[in-house]
Amino acid sequence: MAQKPSIPKGTRDFNPEQVAKRNYIFNTIQGAFETFGFQPIETPSFENSDTLMGKYGDEGDRLIFKILNSGDYLSKADEEAYNEKDSNKLTSSISEKALRYDLTVPFARYVVQHQNEIEFPFKRYQIQPVWRADRPQKGRFREFYQCDADAVGSDSLWQEVEFIQLYDSVFSALKLDGVTIKINNRKILSGIAEVIGASDKLIDFTVALDKLDKIGEEKVKQEMLDKGIPQSGIDKLQPLFSIKGDFESQIRSLKTILSTSEEGKKGIEELAFIDNATSELGLKTAKLQLDVTLARGLNYYTGAIFEVSAPEGVKMGSIGGGGRYDDLTGIFGMPNMSGVGISFGLDRIYLVLEELGLFPETVSKSVEVLFINFGEKEALFSLKAIKALRAEGVNAELYPDKAKMKKQMTHANRRDIPFVVLVGEEEINSNKYALKDMEKGIQEKVSLEVLISTIKKKS
Amino acid sequence: MAQKPSIPKGTRDFNPEQVAKRNYIFNTIQGAFETFGFQPIETPSFENSDTLMGKYGDEGDRLIFKILNSGDYLSKADEEAYNEKDSNKLTSSISEKALRYDLTVPFARYVVQHQNEIEFPFKRYQIQPVWRADRPQKGRFREFYQCDADAVGSDSLWQEVEFIQLYDSVFSALKLDGVTIKINNRKILSGIAEVIGASDKLIDFTVALDKLDKIGEEKVKQEMLDKGIPQSGIDKLQPLFSIKGDFESQIRSLKTILSTSEEGKKGIEELAFIDNATSELGLKTAKLQLDVTLARGLNYYTGAIFEVSAPEGVKMGSIGGGGRYDDLTGIFGMPNMSGVGISFGLDRIYLVLEELGLFPETVSKSVEVLFINFGEKEALFSLKAIKALRAEGVNAELYPDKAKMKKQMTHANRRDIPFVVLVGEEEINSNKYALKDMEKGIQEKVSLEVLISTIKKKS
C-alpha cells in the first residue's frame, strides 16, 4: 500500500487530548444524569432493519447505514429487484441489519421488549454513538454521539421542571454560563393555529413560524400565505410577532390571543406551572425563556418543547433539545407510554467550550512524571518508585530505552510532562531522587516521600 | 407490529445494573492504563474496506461486517460478478466500508496516518466495541468491547515488565486475586523447532503444542507426526513435556534443551530478564508463570507472548493476552514499528467477577433517596431539598406523580432505594423531613443538614 491510509468521510479519529476533552463533557453529563436519578442502559450498535426502517420518514430511511448479510447473500436476493437492478427494492433482501440512527427508537424498542422487567416510571439515560449517511459538512458527521435522558411512564409536569434543572446543572458544571433554555408547548402552537383558522395546516404554520429568527416577519407571513393560510388569520397573528418581554408578560399576551382555545389555555397553564416552579427553585447560571416560535420535532412532541442555545455572542445552533411525547412505543405495539426527554449535543458543546477556552487546564493531563532511563540498575530502582507513585494515583512512567539524556528530556518536553526524575548511581546510593520541575526549571534531590507529595500537590 | 421487537442474534441490551458493572470494570482498567502512562485514542466504528480486508486471513475477511453503499449502489456493481450472482466477488463494488474487527489494525492505520503528530515511543489505550459475524455462542458475541494497551516505537524489555505490573494492578484492583500471567517467547518456540529439525514447520509444531493442556501428550505427539515432524525430533522434545516447576528451574531445563540454538538462547535471556525484574518489583496478587506451550497469535508475535488465566477453580478461558510484535504498521507501508501490547477480555472478566461475587455492593447503586409526592406544595418543598442533596453528589429524585402512598413505597422497594423521605404539611411548617431508612424500617424527623449527612454516610 503506497498511499497513506485514510478514514471514511464524515468519521473522525480522536487523539488523546480530544478523547480527554470529550470524556470531560461525557462525565459531566453522566454525573448530572445520575444525581437526577437517571439510570444507564445500552443497546446494540445495529438493530434488525425492521426496527429502524419506516420510523424516520423517507429521508431518514435513506440515511440509515445498512449492513450487508454475511455469506452468500445473493442467494436470497429478491429476484424481481435483482433483475430490474433496483437498489432500493433489493436492499431488504440482502440486508437484515442496520446501524442505529438515533437513541430514541432503540429506547422505544428496549422499553417494549423489556416491559416486564422495567419498574415504571423509568428514567433512563443513554450515551452512545449513532450513524447517519448524511452529507458530511462542518460540524455534521456520519458517526457522532448522542446523550439522551428520558423519563417515561408519567405525565407529571414536575419532570419538565426537573429537566430544566438538569440542563442548568450540566451547563453550570461545565462553566458554560448564560445558556438560554427556550421552552414552548405544542398546545400553544395548536391553539394559535386553531384561533387563526389553520388547524389543518399546523405543520405548515409552525414550519414557517420557526423561521422567524432567520428570515424575518414579512417572509414568514408570505410563506404562510403561500401555504394557503388566509390573510385574515395572519392578521390575527400580529400580536404574536410583537410578543416580547419576560416569561410572565408573554404568558399574559398569550392569554389574550388564545382566550377562545381550550387547548391553547391548557398549554398556557402548563407553561405557567413550569415557570413558577423554576422561579421557586432558581437556576444557577442558565435562563429560561418562553419562545412561541420554537417548534422542533413537532410531529413527535405533544407538550413541552425545549431547545438550549449557547451564551450570547457564540455563533452556534442549538446545543440541546427535547420535549414531551404522548406515545413513545406505539410503533412497537405498546400504546400510551408517555414521557419527556432531552438530549445534549456533544460535538457542539465541545466546539463552544473550545471557543470560550472553558476546558479545565488539567483535562488533558496525561503523564505527570517521566523517569529518565540511565541503564538497567537505575531503571529497576526507578520502577520501584514509579510503582509507589502509581499506587498513589499518580500517572508515572519510565522512558523505555537507555537513550541519550537530551533525547529523553526532549520527549518529556514535547509531551508537556511537568516533572522529570533523574536517578543515577549517587541517587541510588543515597536513596534519593533528582526531581526536576520542567516548568520552573528547578531541580532538587528529594526522598521518595517528598517526591510523591510534590507531584501530587501539582496535579 | 404484533410481535414483540427483538435484537439481532449475538447482540445484547444492557440494563442499568449490567451497565454499572461493566463500567466498574472499564473504569478500573482505564484508571490503571492512565497511571501507567497510556493515553486514550478513539477510531471510527467503520473503516474503509481496504483498510481491513486481507488483514485477518480468509476466515477473518468473511467475519467482517460490510456496510452497503448508500443510494443507488447497484449502479456501480461489478457487472461480471452481478451477472454470475457471485456474492463474494460483488461485495467490494457495492460496499466500501466495514465495521472494525479488532482494535489492532485500526491502531496501525492510526499510527501511520498520524505519524507526524505522534511523539514516539507512543503508549496508547483504546476501549471500544468491535464486531464479528461469528456464530454466536455462550460467551461469544457479534458485538463486544476490546480493551487494548500498546506501547510502540521501542524494543525495550522494560515494557514487558511493565505490562506484567499492569495486569497485576488491574486484577488486584478488581479484587480478582490469584490470576496467573502466563508468559512465553516466540524465540523459545523457534529455538525448539530448530533443535528438533522442524524449523519449516514452526506453525504446525506450535499449534500442536498449544493443545497439550486439552488433548494430552500422546495426541500432541501424534498430531506432530501427522504433520510430518520426524519421530527423532519428537523424541528430543521429551524434556519439554516434563518441564515442570518454578520459573527458574524451567529456565534451567530450557538452557539444556536449547543449548545449540542462538535464537532459543536469546529467548531464554529475555525471559530471565523479565522474571528477574518482576521478582525485584513484586506482584500484588497475580503470579507469573513460564508456559512453553503458549503460542497464541504466533503469526503475529515475535517476542514475548502473554496470556492471563482466571484463578484456579474458575472454569474460563483466558481473560487477557498479548505479546510483542516487530512490525505493526508494515501492512500500511511504514516498516519497523515494533511494540508490545496486551488486551483485557471484558466479557469474561465480567463472568468471573459475577461467579465469584466480586462486584462491590455499591456498584449498581442508583438512586439513594426517593421523595414521596404528596401534592404540589409538598413536591416543591421536596425539590428544594433534592437540589441541595444533588449539589452534594447524592442521587436523589421525586416520585413524579401524586400517586397513592403505597404505590410510591412499592416503587422505592422494587428499585432497592435505601432511603425514602416523606414531606407533609407538618414537615413543611417545621422545616423538617421524615426520613425512612428502608432497610432498618426506622423513620425519624430530621433537618436538611442531618438528612444530607445521613444519606451520604450510607452511600
Chai-1 contact restraints between the chains, C-beta under 6 A:
chainA,res_idxA,chainB,res_idxB,connection_type,confidence,min_distance_angstrom,max_distance_angstrom,comment,restraint_id
A,M1,B,F332,contact,1.0,0.0,6.0,A-B,restraint_1
A,M1,B,G333,contact,1.0,0.0,6.0,A-B,restraint_2
A,K4,B,Q113,contact,1.0,0.0,6.0,A-B,restraint_3
A,P5,B,T51,contact,1.0,0.0,6.0,A-B,restraint_4
A,P5,B,R109,contact,1.0,0.0,6.0,A-B,restraint_5
A,P5,B,V112,contact,1.0,0.0,6.0,A-B,restraint_6
A,P5,B,Q113,contact,1.0,0.0,6.0,A-B,restraint_7
A,P5,B,F332,contact,1.0,0.0,6.0,A-B,restraint_8
A,I7,B,P44,contact,1.0,0.0,6.0,A-B,restraint_9
A,P8,B,N48,contact,1.0,0.0,6.0,A-B,restraint_10
A,P8,B,K97,contact,1.0,0.0,6.0,A-B,restraint_11
A,T11,B,P44,contact,1.0,0.0,6.0,A-B,restraint_12
A,D13,B,T43,contact,1.0,0.0,6.0,A-B,restraint_13
A,D13,B,Y110,contact,1.0,0.0,6.0,A-B,restraint_14
A,F14,B,E42,contact,1.0,0.0,6.0,A-B,restraint_15
A,P16,B,Q39,contact,1.0,0.0,6.0,A-B,restraint_16
A,P16,B,P40,contact,1.0,0.0,6.0,A-B,restraint_17
A,V19,B,P40,contact,1.0,0.0,6.0,A-B,restraint_18
A,V19,B,E42,contact,1.0,0.0,6.0,A-B,restraint_19
A,E34,B,N395,contact,1.0,0.0,6.0,A-B,restraint_20
A,T35,B,R390,contact,1.0,0.0,6.0,A-B,restraint_21
A,T35,B,N395,contact,1.0,0.0,6.0,A-B,restraint_22
A,G37,B,V367,contact,1.0,0.0,6.0,A-B,restraint_23
A,G37,B,N395,contact,1.0,0.0,6.0,A-B,restraint_24
A,G37,B,E397,contact,1.0,0.0,6.0,A-B,restraint_25
A,Q39,B,P16,contact,1.0,0.0,6.0,A-B,restraint_26
A,Q39,B,S366,contact,1.0,0.0,6.0,A-B,restraint_27
A,P40,B,P16,contact,1.0,0.0,6.0,A-B,restraint_28
A,P40,B,V19,contact,1.0,0.0,6.0,A-B,restraint_29
A,E42,B,F14,contact,1.0,0.0,6.0,A-B,restraint_30
A,E42,B,V19,contact,1.0,0.0,6.0,A-B,restraint_31
A,T43,B,D13,contact,1.0,0.0,6.0,A-B,restraint_32
A,P44,B,I7,contact,1.0,0.0,6.0,A-B,restraint_33
A,P44,B,T11,contact,1.0,0.0,6.0,A-B,restraint_34
A,P44,B,E143,contact,1.0,0.0,6.0,A-B,restraint_35
A,S45,B,E143,contact,1.0,0.0,6.0,A-B,restraint_36
A,N48,B,P8,contact,1.0,0.0,6.0,A-B,restraint_37
A,T51,B,P5,contact,1.0,0.0,6.0,A-B,restraint_38
A,F65,B,I67,contact,1.0,0.0,6.0,A-B,restraint_39
A,K66,B,L68,contact,1.0,0.0,6.0,A-B,restraint_40
A,I67,B,F65,contact,1.0,0.0,6.0,A-B,restraint_41
A,I67,B,I67,contact,1.0,0.0,6.0,A-B,restraint_42
A,L68,B,K66,contact,1.0,0.0,6.0,A-B,restraint_43
A,L68,B,L68,contact,1.0,0.0,6.0,A-B,restraint_44
A,L68,B,S95,contact,1.0,0.0,6.0,A-B,restraint_45
A,S70,B,A133,contact,1.0,0.0,6.0,A-B,restraint_46
A,D72,B,S87,contact,1.0,0.0,6.0,A-B,restraint_47
A,Y73,B,S87,contact,1.0,0.0,6.0,A-B,restraint_48
A,L74,B,K85,contact,1.0,0.0,6.0,A-B,restraint_49
A,L74,B,S87,contact,1.0,0.0,6.0,A-B,restraint_50
A,K85,B,L74,contact,1.0,0.0,6.0,A-B,restraint_51
A,S87,B,D72,contact,1.0,0.0,6.0,A-B,restraint_52
A,S87,B,Y73,contact,1.0,0.0,6.0,A-B,restraint_53
A,S87,B,L74,contact,1.0,0.0,6.0,A-B,restraint_54
A,S95,B,L68,contact,1.0,0.0,6.0,A-B,restraint_55
A,K97,B,P8,contact,1.0,0.0,6.0,A-B,restraint_56
A,R109,B,P5,contact,1.0,0.0,6.0,A-B,restraint_57
A,Y110,B,D13,contact,1.0,0.0,6.0,A-B,restraint_58
A,V112,B,P5,contact,1.0,0.0,6.0,A-B,restraint_59
A,Q113,B,K4,contact,1.0,0.0,6.0,A-B,restraint_60
A,Q113,B,P5,contact,1.0,0.0,6.0,A-B,restraint_61
A,E119,B,R414,contact,1.0,0.0,6.0,A-B,restraint_62
A,E119,B,R415,contact,1.0,0.0,6.0,A-B,restraint_63
A,P121,B,P400,contact,1.0,0.0,6.0,A-B,restraint_64
A,A133,B,S70,contact,1.0,0.0,6.0,A-B,restraint_65
A,E143,B,P44,contact,1.0,0.0,6.0,A-B,restraint_66
A,E143,B,S45,contact,1.0,0.0,6.0,A-B,restraint_67
A,S154,B,P400,contact,1.0,0.0,6.0,A-B,restraint_68
A,S154,B,D401,contact,1.0,0.0,6.0,A-B,restraint_69
A,S156,B,P400,contact,1.0,0.0,6.0,A-B,restraint_70
A,S156,B,D401,contact,1.0,0.0,6.0,A-B,restraint_71
A,W158,B,A379,contact,1.0,0.0,6.0,A-B,restraint_72
A,W158,B,P400,contact,1.0,0.0,6.0,A-B,restraint_73
A,Q159,B,P400,contact,1.0,0.0,6.0,A-B,restraint_74
A,E280,B,L380,contact,1.0,0.0,6.0,A-B,restraint_75
A,L281,B,L383,contact,1.0,0.0,6.0,A-B,restraint_76
A,F332,B,M1,contact,1.0,0.0,6.0,A-B,restraint_77
A,F332,B,P5,contact,1.0,0.0,6.0,A-B,restraint_78
A,G333,B,M1,contact,1.0,0.0,6.0,A-B,restraint_79
A,S366,B,Q39,contact,1.0,0.0,6.0,A-B,restraint_80
A,V367,B,G37,contact,1.0,0.0,6.0,A-B,restraint_81
A,A379,B,W158,contact,1.0,0.0,6.0,A-B,restraint_82
A,L380,B,E280,contact,1.0,0.0,6.0,A-B,restraint_83
A,L383,B,L281,contact,1.0,0.0,6.0,A-B,restraint_84
A,R390,B,T35,contact,1.0,0.0,6.0,A-B,restraint_85
A,N395,B,E34,contact,1.0,0.0,6.0,A-B,restraint_86
A,N395,B,T35,contact,1.0,0.0,6.0,A-B,restraint_87
A,N395,B,G37,contact,1.0,0.0,6.0,A-B,restraint_88
A,E397,B,G37,contact,1.0,0.0,6.0,A-B,restraint_89
A,P400,B,P121,contact,1.0,0.0,6.0,A-B,restraint_90
A,P400,B,S154,contact,1.0,0.0,6.0,A-B,restraint_91
A,P400,B,S156,contact,1.0,0.0,6.0,A-B,restraint_92
A,P400,B,W158,contact,1.0,0.0,6.0,A-B,restraint_93
A,P400,B,Q159,contact,1.0,0.0,6.0,A-B,restraint_94
A,D401,B,S154,contact,1.0,0.0,6.0,A-B,restraint_95
A,D401,B,S156,contact,1.0,0.0,6.0,A-B,restraint_96
A,R414,B,E119,contact,1.0,0.0,6.0,A-B,restraint_97
A,R415,B,E119,contact,1.0,0.0,6.0,A-B,restraint_98
